[in-house]
Amino acid sequence: MAILSIITAPDPRLKRKSEPVERVDAALRKLLDDMLETMYDAPGYGLAAIQVGVAKQAIVIDIAPKDTPRQPLYLVNPRIVAASEDLVVGQEGCLSLPDQFVDIERPRQITVRHLDYAGAEREFTAEGLLAVCVQHEMDHLTGTLLLDLVSPVKRDMLLRKLLKARRSKAAG
């Protein structure tokens, strides 16, 4: 497995729409394995393929608490087939927006259909942190970032903070 470079905003590659995966094969499983290792190394709860420069509908997620066995979830060509009308607001971060957090409103519960690591079709219902993570990563598949879900004023502030942190890191 390899640690991949995570693309950060405002890189225009993050705005690309991801293409459906034609088939789950050894090459895709290697990408999923590398994405998972990259996510654990970052560390984060989820990672979409576009965040490592691959415009494919592939996501890895693991919300297991630290110091517990890993519970990776692989979502290929995921689709939300049901969502609750009940909404919740929660603070979200993103590996493509390091150290930036914003409050986002999302459905409390979702049902997702996807292909798994072996290419089998699966469906599950999620709520809480898992529902948030799935929705967040699926946003990446359409080129949507947290920055797109906040007001223009908040977006400008977040981008300025991100660019300032990037300059400080480069200088230091």
C-alpha positions as CSV (number, residue, x, y, z in Angstrom):
1,M,0.0,0.0,0.0
2,A,1.1,3.6,-0.7
3,I,0.3,6.9,0.9
4,L,-1.1,9.2,-1.8
5,S,-1.0,13.0,-1.9
6,I,-4.3,14.6,-0.9
7,I,-5.3,17.5,-3.0
8,T,-6.3,20.6,-1.1
9,A,-8.6,23.5,-2.0
10,P,-8.7,25.6,-4.0
11,D,-7.3,23.1,-6.5
12,P,-9.7,23.0,-9.5
13,R,-9.3,19.2,-9.7
14,L,-11.5,18.9,-6.6
15,K,-14.4,20.4,-8.7
16,R,-14.4,17.6,-11.3
17,K,-17.3,15.3,-11.3
18,S,-16.3,11.7,-10.8
19,E,-17.2,9.0,-13.3
20,P,-18.9,5.7,-12.5
21,V,-16.6,2.7,-12.0
22,E,-17.0,0.2,-14.8
23,R,-15.9,-2.8,-12.8
24,V,-14.4,-3.6,-9.4
25,D,-11.0,-5.2,-10.3
26,A,-7.5,-5.5,-8.9
27,A,-6.5,-2.0,-10.0
28,L,-9.5,-0.5,-8.3
29,R,-9.0,-2.5,-5.1
30,K,-5.3,-1.3,-5.0
31,L,-6.6,2.3,-5.3
32,L,-9.1,1.6,-2.5
33,D,-6.3,0.1,-0.3
34,D,-4.0,3.1,-1.0
35,M,-6.9,5.5,-0.3
36,L,-7.6,3.8,3.0
37,E,-3.9,3.9,4.1
38,T,-3.8,7.6,3.1
39,M,-6.9,8.3,5.1
40,Y,-5.6,6.6,8.2
41,D,-2.3,8.4,7.8
42,A,-3.9,11.9,7.5
43,P,-5.9,11.0,9.8
44,G,-9.5,11.3,8.7
45,Y,-12.8,9.5,8.7
46,G,-13.3,9.3,4.9
47,L,-11.7,10.0,1.5
48,A,-13.0,10.2,-2.0
49,A,-10.9,9.1,-5.0
50,I,-11.1,12.7,-6.4
51,Q,-9.2,13.9,-3.4
52,V,-6.2,11.9,-4.5
53,G,-6.6,13.0,-8.2
54,V,-8.7,10.0,-9.5
55,A,-12.1,11.0,-10.9
56,K,-13.8,7.7,-10.1
57,Q,-16.9,7.2,-7.9
58,A,-15.0,5.4,-5.1
59,I,-15.0,6.2,-1.4
60,V,-13.4,4.8,1.7
61,I,-14.7,5.4,5.2
62,D,-13.8,4.2,8.7
63,I,-15.4,5.9,11.7
64,A,-14.2,3.3,14.3
65,P,-12.8,5.1,17.4
66,K,-9.0,5.1,17.8
67,D,-7.8,2.1,19.9
68,T,-10.5,-0.1,18.4
69,P,-10.3,-2.5,15.5
70,R,-10.5,-0.8,12.1
71,Q,-13.9,-1.2,10.3
72,P,-13.2,0.1,6.7
73,L,-16.2,0.6,4.4
74,Y,-15.7,0.7,0.7
75,L,-18.3,2.5,-1.4
76,V,-18.1,2.2,-5.2
77,N,-20.7,4.0,-7.3
78,P,-22.7,4.9,-4.2
79,R,-26.3,6.3,-4.5
80,I,-28.5,7.6,-1.7
81,V,-31.8,5.8,-2.3
82,A,-33.6,7.3,0.7
83,A,-33.0,10.2,3.1
84,S,-35.0,11.3,6.2
85,E,-36.7,14.6,6.2
86,D,-35.3,15.1,9.7
87,L,-32.2,17.2,9.5
88,V,-29.3,17.7,11.8
89,V,-26.5,20.3,12.0
90,G,-23.0,19.1,12.7
91,Q,-19.5,20.4,12.5
92,E,-17.6,18.9,9.6
93,G,-13.9,19.0,8.5
94,C,-12.3,17.8,5.3
95,L,-8.9,16.5,4.4
96,S,-8.9,18.8,1.4
97,L,-9.5,21.8,3.7
98,P,-7.0,21.1,6.5
99,D,-7.9,22.4,10.0
100,Q,-11.1,24.1,8.8
101,F,-14.4,23.2,10.3
102,V,-17.9,24.4,9.4
103,D,-21.5,23.6,10.5
104,I,-23.4,21.8,7.8
105,E,-27.1,20.7,7.8
106,R,-27.8,17.2,6.4
107,P,-30.4,14.5,6.6
108,R,-30.2,12.5,9.9
109,Q,-30.6,9.1,8.2
110,I,-29.8,7.8,4.7
111,T,-30.0,4.6,2.9
112,V,-27.2,3.9,0.5
113,R,-26.8,1.4,-2.4
114,H,-23.3,0.7,-3.6
115,L,-20.8,-1.9,-4.8
116,D,-18.4,-3.2,-2.1
117,Y,-14.7,-4.2,-2.2
118,A,-15.6,-7.4,-4.1
119,G,-18.0,-5.7,-6.5
120,A,-21.1,-7.1,-4.9
121,E,-24.1,-4.8,-4.7
122,R,-25.0,-3.8,-1.1
123,E,-27.4,-1.5,0.7
124,F,-27.3,-0.1,4.2
125,T,-29.0,2.5,6.3
126,A,-26.8,5.0,8.3
127,E,-27.3,7.7,10.8
128,G,-25.1,9.8,13.0
129,L,-21.5,10.2,12.1
130,L,-21.6,7.5,9.4
131,A,-24.5,9.2,7.6
132,V,-22.6,12.5,7.8
133,C,-19.4,11.0,6.5
134,V,-21.1,9.2,3.6
135,Q,-22.9,12.4,2.5
136,H,-19.8,14.4,2.8
137,E,-17.7,12.0,0.7
138,M,-20.5,11.6,-1.8
139,D,-20.5,15.4,-2.2
140,H,-16.9,15.1,-3.5
141,L,-18.1,12.8,-6.2
142,T,-20.1,15.7,-7.7
143,G,-17.4,18.2,-7.2
144,T,-19.0,19.8,-4.2
145,L,-16.8,20.9,-1.3
146,L,-17.7,22.2,2.2
147,L,-16.9,25.6,0.8
148,D,-19.8,25.3,-1.6
149,L,-22.3,24.6,1.3
150,V,-21.6,27.8,3.2
151,S,-22.3,31.5,2.6
152,P,-19.9,33.4,0.2
153,V,-18.6,35.4,3.2
154,K,-17.8,32.2,5.2
155,R,-16.3,30.6,2.0
156,D,-13.9,33.6,1.5
157,M,-12.9,33.6,5.1
158,L,-12.1,29.8,5.0
159,L,-10.1,30.2,1.8
160,R,-8.1,33.1,3.3
161,K,-7.3,31.0,6.4
162,L,-6.4,28.0,4.3
163,L,-4.1,30.0,2.0
164,K,-2.5,31.8,5.0
165,A,-1.8,28.5,6.7
166,R,-0.3,27.1,3.5
167,R,2.0,30.2,3.2
168,S,3.1,29.9,6.8
169,K,3.8,26.2,6.4
170,A,5.9,26.9,3.2
171,A,7.8,29.6,4.9
172,G,8.4,27.7,8.1
